[in-house]
Amino acid sequence: MTEYLVATSSVHVTAAAADYLEDYLDPDEDSLVVVAVREPGRLTRDAEDAINVARARFGTPAPTVETREGDTVPELLAAIDEHDPDEVVVGTNGGRAADQGVGSTVTELLRRLRRPVVVVPLPSFSRP
């Protein structure tokens, strides 16, 4: 049994994580938690849309989903501490068209976590 945690901030990140996990996630054996963080100053819809995509893409059994509010890195670290997943899946960046390369949140998570972290590329439709 593998426990996965997907950290997401957009529908694009959730879709990329779903694409990656379709080859690994065994719905009969593994567990999945999807965590979206509502950041101060960002549209609250982003986190809610990301969670809705998770429910649609991951199907049955439905993943455990959480929406947290606050600063992204501390909230994700708290969720990771609480759920203690075997693997954390993140997108390269926030998934907005203007984002390029690996973002500051992913960089900070990679620096601080002592467990496997998979950074999935975002779909090409999220680029300008």
Backbone as a printed PyTorch tensor [residue, N CA C, xyz], in Angstrom:
tensor([[[  0.8420,  -1.1770,   0.0000],
         [  0.0000,   0.0000,   0.0000],
         [  0.8870,   1.2390,   0.0000]],

        [[  0.5890,   2.1610,  -0.9090],
         [  1.3110,   3.4260,  -0.9840],
         [  0.3360,   4.5550,  -0.6910]],

        [[  0.7880,   5.4940,   0.1100],
         [ -0.0160,   6.6700,   0.4040],
         [  0.5590,   7.8540,  -0.3580]],

        [[ -0.2860,   8.4630,  -1.2050],
         [  0.1090,   9.6060,  -2.0180],
         [ -0.5640,  10.8600,  -1.4930]],

        [[  0.1390,  11.9760,  -1.6080],
         [ -0.4490,  13.2780,  -1.3300],
         [ -0.1620,  14.1690,  -2.5270]],

        [[ -1.2060,  14.7120,  -3.1250],
         [ -1.0820,  15.6470,  -4.2310],
         [ -1.2880,  17.0510,  -3.6640]],

        [[ -0.2910,  17.8960,  -3.8460],
         [ -0.3800,  19.2980,  -3.4520],
         [ -0.7010,  20.0860,  -4.7160]],

        [[ -1.8270,  20.7960,  -4.7130],
         [ -2.2670,  21.4600,  -5.9290],
         [ -2.7370,  22.8760,  -5.6560]],

        [[ -2.6400,  23.6930,  -6.6980],
         [ -3.1360,  25.0570,  -6.5920],
         [ -3.9510,  25.4360,  -7.8270]],

        [[ -4.0960,  24.5040,  -8.7520],
         [ -4.8420,  24.8090,  -9.9740],
         [ -5.3380,  23.5200, -10.6280]],

        [[ -6.2540,  23.6950, -11.5680],
         [ -6.7450,  22.5390, -12.3120],
         [ -5.6320,  21.9200, -13.1410]],

        [[ -4.6910,  22.7350, -13.6120],
         [ -3.5990,  22.2180, -14.4300],
         [ -2.6680,  21.3170, -13.6210]],

        [[ -2.3750,  21.7120, -12.4000],
         [ -1.5340,  20.8850, -11.5330],
         [ -2.2570,  19.5830, -11.2070]],

        [[ -3.5400,  19.6570, -10.8870],
         [ -4.3100,  18.4520, -10.5700],
         [ -4.3590,  17.5070, -11.7680]],

        [[ -4.5680,  18.0450, -12.9580],
         [ -4.6120,  17.2080, -14.1600],
         [ -3.2690,  16.5320, -14.4140]],

        [[ -2.1790,  17.2730, -14.2320],
         [ -0.8470,  16.6840, -14.4310],
         [ -0.5810,  15.5870, -13.4050]],

        [[ -0.9980,  15.7970, -12.1610],
         [ -0.8230,  14.7700, -11.1260],
         [ -1.6570,  13.5340, -11.4500]],

        [[ -2.8720,  13.7410, -11.9390],
         [ -3.7270,  12.6110, -12.3120],
         [ -3.1100,  11.8220, -13.4670]],

        [[ -2.5630,  12.5350, -14.4510],
         [ -1.8980,  11.8530, -15.5640],
         [ -0.7380,  10.9960, -15.0590]],

        [[  0.0530,  11.5380, -14.1600],
         [  1.1850,  10.7910, -13.6030],
         [  0.7000,   9.5750, -12.8020]],

        [[ -0.2630,   9.7910, -11.9270],
         [ -0.6810,   8.7320, -11.0130],
         [ -1.4810,   7.6160, -11.6790]],

        [[ -2.0150,   7.8490, -12.8810],
         [ -2.8000,   6.7870, -13.5070],
         [ -1.9550,   5.5370, -13.7620]],

        [[ -0.6490,   5.6850, -13.8570],
         [  0.2310,   4.5270, -14.0520],
         [  0.6760,   3.8830, -12.7380]],

        [[  0.4370,   4.5460, -11.6240],
         [  0.9560,   4.0590, -10.3430],
         [ -0.1130,   3.7760,  -9.2930]],

        [[ -1.1470,   4.5610,  -9.2640],
         [ -2.1570,   4.4720,  -8.2090],
         [ -3.0220,   3.2310,  -8.3930]],

        [[ -3.0220,   2.3790,  -7.3980],
         [ -3.8940,   1.2060,  -7.3850],
         [ -5.0640,   1.5380,  -6.4630]],

        [[ -6.2530,   1.8060,  -7.0100],
         [ -7.3700,   2.2460,  -6.1770],
         [ -7.8100,   1.2080,  -5.1440]],

        [[ -7.4390,  -0.0530,  -5.3530],
         [ -7.8040,  -1.0920,  -4.3880],
         [ -6.8170,  -1.1830,  -3.2290]],

        [[ -5.6210,  -0.6590,  -3.4190],
         [ -4.5740,  -0.8090,  -2.4110],
         [ -4.0700,   0.5110,  -1.8340]],

        [[ -3.9900,   1.5350,  -2.6680],
         [ -3.3340,   2.7860,  -2.2880],
         [ -4.3370,   3.8130,  -1.7710]],

        [[ -3.8110,   4.8290,  -1.1010],
         [ -4.6630,   5.9260,  -0.6560],
         [ -4.1510,   7.2290,  -1.2520]],

        [[ -5.0620,   8.1710,  -1.4070],
         [ -4.7400,   9.4360,  -2.0380],
         [ -5.3980,  10.5760,  -1.2770]],

        [[ -4.5980,  11.5670,  -0.9600],
         [ -5.0870,  12.8090,  -0.3640],
         [ -4.7140,  13.9300,  -1.3170]],

        [[ -5.6640,  14.7910,  -1.6340],
         [ -5.4200,  15.9530,  -2.4730],
         [ -5.6180,  17.1850,  -1.6100]],

        [[ -4.5750,  18.0160,  -1.5520],
         [ -4.6080,  19.2100,  -0.7170],
         [ -4.4500,  20.4420,  -1.5970]],

        [[ -5.4150,  21.3410,  -1.4990],
         [ -5.3440,  22.6310,  -2.1890],
         [ -5.2860,  23.7200,  -1.1260]],

        [[ -4.4720,  24.7260,  -1.3900],
         [ -4.3270,  25.8260,  -0.4340],
         [ -4.8430,  27.1040,  -1.0700]],

        [[ -5.7520,  27.7620,  -0.3660],
         [ -6.2140,  29.0910,  -0.7750],
         [ -5.2270,  30.0980,  -0.2330]],

        [[ -4.5210,  30.7290,  -1.1330],
         [ -3.5080,  31.6990,  -0.7360],
         [ -4.1430,  33.0750,  -0.5720]],

        [[ -3.6330,  33.8640,   0.3630],
         [ -4.1380,  35.2380,   0.4910],
         [ -3.9310,  35.9880,  -0.8200]],

        [[ -4.9630,  36.6790,  -1.2670],
         [ -4.8500,  37.4770,  -2.4720],
         [ -5.1070,  36.7460,  -3.7720]],

        [[ -5.3390,  35.4270,  -3.7310],
         [ -5.6500,  34.6760,  -4.9570],
         [ -7.1230,  34.3470,  -4.9820]],

        [[ -7.6300,  34.0980,  -6.1520],
         [ -9.0270,  33.7180,  -6.2770],
         [ -9.3020,  32.4430,  -5.4920]],

        [[-10.3570,  32.4510,  -4.7070],
         [-10.6920,  31.2440,  -3.9440],
         [-11.1530,  30.1350,  -4.8780]],

        [[-11.5940,  30.5000,  -6.0620],
         [-12.0730,  29.5050,  -7.0110],
         [-10.9740,  28.5600,  -7.4640]],

        [[ -9.7170,  29.0170,  -7.5090],
         [ -8.6190,  28.1680,  -7.9680],
         [ -8.5310,  26.8770,  -7.1640]],

        [[ -8.5280,  26.9910,  -5.8440],
         [ -8.4310,  25.8070,  -4.9840],
         [ -9.6610,  24.9200,  -5.1340]],

        [[-10.8370,  25.5300,  -5.1830],
         [-12.0630,  24.7460,  -5.3240],
         [-12.1120,  24.0180,  -6.6670]],

        [[-11.7040,  24.6900,  -7.7370],
         [-11.6730,  24.0440,  -9.0510],
         [-10.6630,  22.8920,  -9.0710]],

        [[ -9.5180,  23.0840,  -8.4260],
         [ -8.5060,  22.0210,  -8.3580],
         [ -9.0620,  20.7840,  -7.6530]],

        [[ -9.8040,  20.9950,  -6.5850],
         [-10.4150,  19.8730,  -5.8520],
         [-11.4860,  19.1990,  -6.7030]],

        [[-12.2850,  19.9780,  -7.4220],
         [-13.3130,  19.3910,  -8.2880],
         [-12.6950,  18.5200,  -9.3770]],

        [[-11.5820,  18.9710,  -9.9530],
         [-10.8870,  18.1660, -10.9620],
         [-10.3800,  16.8690, -10.3290]],

        [[ -9.8800,  16.9450,  -9.1120],
         [ -9.4070,  15.7360,  -8.4230],
         [-10.5320,  14.7270,  -8.2520]],

        [[-11.6830,  15.2000,  -7.8240],
         [-12.8250,  14.2860,  -7.6520],
         [-13.2140,  13.6330,  -8.9780]],

        [[-13.1840,  14.4160, -10.0560],
         [-13.5720,  13.8840, -11.3650],
         [-12.5080,  12.9560, -11.9470]],

        [[-11.2630,  13.3260, -11.8380],
         [-10.1870,  12.5630, -12.4840],
         [ -9.8190,  11.2840, -11.7380]],

        [[ -9.8700,  11.3140, -10.4080],
         [ -9.4150,  10.1420,  -9.6660],
         [-10.5130,   9.1250,  -9.4410]],

        [[-11.7650,   9.5010,  -9.6110],
         [-12.8680,   8.5480,  -9.5950],
         [-13.0450,   7.7760,  -8.3080]],

        [[-13.2320,   6.4630,  -8.4640],
         [-13.5970,   5.6090,  -7.3470],
         [-12.4250,   4.7310,  -6.9550]],

        [[-12.1280,   4.5940,  -5.6870],
         [-12.7420,   5.3520,  -4.6040],
         [-12.2850,   6.8010,  -4.6390]],

        [[-13.1440,   7.6610,  -4.1950],
         [-12.8460,   9.0950,  -4.2320],
         [-11.6640,   9.4070,  -3.3150]],

        [[-10.8140,  10.3230,  -3.7390],
         [ -9.6910,  10.7030,  -2.8750],
         [-10.1870,  11.5100,  -1.6750]],

        [[ -9.4130,  11.5070,  -0.6330],
         [ -9.6500,  12.4360,   0.4650],
         [ -9.2050,  13.8000,  -0.0290]],

        [[-10.0290,  14.8110,   0.1660],
         [ -9.6750,  16.1520,  -0.3060],
         [ -9.7140,  17.1320,   0.8570]],

        [[ -8.8030,  18.0970,   0.7860],
         [ -8.7410,  19.1530,   1.7970],
         [ -8.4810,  20.4720,   1.1080]],

        [[ -9.1470,  21.4980,   1.5760],
         [ -8.8240,  22.8560,   1.1590],
         [ -8.3890,  23.5910,   2.4170]],

        [[ -7.1980,  24.1360,   2.3740],
         [ -6.6430,  24.8700,   3.5080],
         [ -6.5070,  26.3350,   3.1260]],

        [[ -6.4350,  27.1710,   4.1300],
         [ -6.2720,  28.6020,   3.8870],
         [ -5.0260,  29.0950,   4.5910]],

        [[ -4.2450,  29.8930,   3.8680],
         [ -3.0450,  30.4620,   4.4600],
         [ -1.8900,  30.4520,   3.4930]],

        [[ -0.7090,  30.5950,   4.0350],
         [  0.4990,  30.5760,   3.2160],
         [  0.7690,  29.1460,   2.7560]],

        [[  1.0810,  29.0130,   1.4990],
         [  1.1340,  27.6990,   0.8600],
         [  2.1210,  26.7340,   1.4950]],

        [[  3.3720,  27.1100,   1.6280],
         [  4.3880,  26.1610,   2.1130],
         [  4.0710,  25.6800,   3.5340]],

        [[  3.8070,  26.5650,   4.4970],
         [  3.4840,  26.0600,   5.8370],
         [  2.2420,  25.1660,   5.8620]],

        [[  1.2310,  25.5130,   5.0690],
         [  0.0200,  24.6900,   5.0390],
         [  0.2890,  23.3190,   4.4310]],

        [[  1.0660,  23.2870,   3.3600],
         [  1.3980,  21.9850,   2.7580],
         [  2.2680,  21.1500,   3.6800]],

        [[  3.2370,  21.7640,   4.3280],
         [  4.0780,  21.0160,   5.2710],
         [  3.2470,  20.4510,   6.4130]],

        [[  2.2740,  21.2160,   6.8970],
         [  1.3940,  20.7230,   7.9600],
         [  0.5640,  19.5390,   7.4690]],

        [[  0.0400,  19.6370,   6.2450],
         [ -0.7430,  18.5320,   5.6900],
         [  0.1170,  17.2830,   5.5170]],

        [[  1.3430,  17.4780,   5.0680],
         [  2.2550,  16.3430,   4.8840],
         [  2.5880,  15.7140,   6.2280]],

        [[  2.8180,  16.5180,   7.2410],
         [  3.0630,  15.9820,   8.5830],
         [  1.8540,  15.1980,   9.0910]],

        [[  0.6610,  15.7180,   8.8690],
         [ -0.5610,  15.0640,   9.3530],
         [ -0.8430,  13.7510,   8.6330]],

        [[ -0.6630,  13.7310,   7.3320],
         [ -1.0220,  12.5350,   6.5460],
         [  0.1280,  11.5540,   6.3790]],

        [[  1.3540,  12.0100,   6.5360],
         [  2.5440,  11.1800,   6.4490],
         [  2.5590,  10.2860,   5.2000]],

        [[  2.4360,  10.8980,   4.0050],
         [  2.3860,  10.1000,   2.7870],
         [  3.7460,   9.4970,   2.4450]],

        [[  3.6980,   8.4370,   1.6510],
         [  4.9260,   7.8350,   1.1410],
         [  5.5230,   8.6810,   0.0280]],

        [[  4.6630,   9.3690,  -0.7140],
         [  5.1100,  10.1690,  -1.8520],
         [  4.2480,  11.4230,  -1.9690]],

        [[  4.9080,  12.5330,  -2.2650],
         [  4.2260,  13.8040,  -2.4840],
         [  4.3420,  14.1340,  -3.9680]],

        [[  3.2240,  14.5060,  -4.5860],
         [  3.1950,  14.8510,  -6.0020],
         [  2.8360,  16.3280,  -6.1260]],

        [[  3.6770,  17.0700,  -6.8530],
         [  3.4640,  18.5040,  -7.0540],
         [  3.6790,  18.8380,  -8.5260]],

        [[  3.1180,  19.9580,  -8.9600],
         [  3.3840,  20.4730, -10.2990],
         [  4.6080,  21.3580, -10.2590]],

        [[  5.1680,  21.6520, -11.4150],
         [  6.3860,  22.4640, -11.4590],
         [  6.1700,  23.8600, -10.9170]],

        [[  4.9490,  24.3720, -11.0750],
         [  4.6370,  25.7150, -10.5860],
         [  3.1330,  25.8150, -10.3830]],

        [[  2.6290,  27.0280, -10.2020],
         [  1.2180,  27.2230,  -9.8800],
         [  0.2250,  26.8830, -10.9640]],

        [[  0.6960,  26.6440, -12.1810],
         [ -0.2100,  26.2340, -13.2340],
         [ -0.8980,  27.3630, -13.9640]],

        [[ -0.4750,  28.5930, -13.7330],
         [ -1.0330,  29.7230, -14.4680],
         [ -0.1980,  29.9480, -15.7230]],

        [[ -0.8120,  30.4920, -16.7440],
         [ -0.1420,  30.6420, -18.0340],
         [  1.1550,  31.4420, -17.9260]],

        [[  1.2290,  32.4110, -17.0330],
         [  2.4260,  33.2510, -16.9100],
         [  3.5620,  32.5620, -16.1550]],

        [[  3.2710,  31.4650, -15.4580],
         [  4.2920,  30.7760, -14.6770],
         [  5.2790,  30.0520, -15.5840]],

        [[  6.5330,  30.1090, -15.2310],
         [  7.5790,  29.4420, -15.9970],
         [  8.4940,  28.6820, -15.0420]],

        [[  8.9980,  27.5380, -15.4740],
         [  9.9900,  26.7950, -14.6940],
         [  9.4530,  26.2570, -13.3860]],

        [[ 10.3590,  25.9550, -12.4920],
         [ 10.0040,  25.4290, -11.1740],
         [  9.7840,  26.6100, -10.2300]],

        [[  8.6400,  26.6180,  -9.5900],
         [  8.2660,  27.7340,  -8.7340],
         [  8.8830,  27.6760,  -7.3440]],

        [[  8.6990,  28.7470,  -6.6140],
         [  9.2830,  28.8810,  -5.2730],
         [  8.6830,  27.8960,  -4.2770]],

        [[  7.4000,  27.5660,  -4.4160],
         [  6.7860,  26.6040,  -3.4950],
         [  7.4270,  25.2360,  -3.6520]],

        [[  7.5760,  24.7780,  -4.8900],
         [  8.1890,  23.4710,  -5.1390],
         [  9.6400,  23.4770,  -4.6610]],

        [[ 10.3540,  24.5390,  -4.9540],
         [ 11.7490,  24.6340,  -4.5200],
         [ 11.8510,  24.5130,  -3.0030]],

        [[ 10.9750,  25.1900,  -2.2860],
         [ 10.9930,  25.1300,  -0.8230],
         [ 10.6060,  23.7430,  -0.3160]],

        [[  9.6080,  23.1160,  -0.9230],
         [  9.2320,  21.7630,  -0.5060],
         [ 10.3710,  20.7760,  -0.7410]],

        [[ 11.0270,  20.8740,  -1.8860],
         [ 12.1540,  19.9790,  -2.1660],
         [ 13.2810,  20.1850,  -1.1570]],

        [[ 13.4850,  21.4080,  -0.7540],
         [ 14.5380,  21.7060,   0.2180],
         [ 14.2190,  21.1550,   1.6020]],

        [[ 12.9480,  21.1520,   1.9630],
         [ 12.5760,  20.8270,   3.3380],
         [ 12.0960,  19.3960,   3.5670]],

        [[ 11.5940,  18.7480,   2.5480],
         [ 11.0290,  17.4130,   2.7540],
         [ 12.0960,  16.3300,   2.6880]],

        [[ 11.9140,  15.3230,   3.5030],
         [ 12.8070,  14.1620,   3.5330],
         [ 12.0230,  12.9100,   3.1790]],

        [[ 11.3320,  12.9890,   2.0550],
         [ 10.5510,  11.8710,   1.5270],
         [ 10.4790,  12.0510,   0.0220]],

        [[ 10.0980,  11.0440,  -0.7150],
         [ 10.0220,  11.1980,  -2.1690],
         [  9.0250,  12.2900,  -2.5820]],

        [[  9.4930,  13.1510,  -3.4700],
         [  8.6550,  14.1950,  -4.0600],
         [  8.7760,  14.0530,  -5.5720]],

        [[  7.6360,  13.9170,  -6.2350],
         [  7.6030,  13.8390,  -7.6810],
         [  7.0920,  15.1760,  -8.2030]],

        [[  7.8760,  15.7860,  -9.0820],
         [  7.4890,  17.0510,  -9.7040],
         [  7.0420,  16.7250, -11.1230]],

        [[  5.7490,  16.8920, -11.3700],
         [  5.2060,  16.5400, -12.6720],
         [  5.1540,  17.7640, -13.5870]],

        [[  5.4770,  17.5620, -14.8650],
         [  5.3730,  18.6870, -15.8080],
         [  3.9030,  19.0240, -16.0290]],

        [[  3.6480,  20.2920, -16.2740],
         [  2.2790,  20.7130, -16.5150],
         [  1.9190,  20.5160, -17.9840]],

        [[  0.6320,  20.3160, -18.2610],
         [  0.2080,  20.1460, -19.6530],
         [  0.5660,  21.3810, -20.4830]],

        [[  0.7870,  21.1730, -21.7440],
         [  1.1950,  22.2760, -22.6170],
         [  0.1180,  23.3420, -22.7470]],

        [[ -1.1590,  22.9980, -22.5040],
         [ -2.2060,  24.0100, -22.6370],
         [ -2.1570,  25.0510, -21.5370]],

        [[ -1.3220,  24.8530, -20.5130],
         [ -1.2260,  25.8460, -19.4520],
         [ -0.1860,  26.9060, -19.7760]],

        [[  0.4560,  26.7970, -20.9100],
         [  1.4880,  27.7610, -21.3250],
         [  0.9000,  28.7640, -22.2980]],

        [[  1.4860,  29.9910, -22.3400],
         [  0.9760,  30.9970, -23.2770],
         [  1.2320,  30.6040, -24.7130]]])
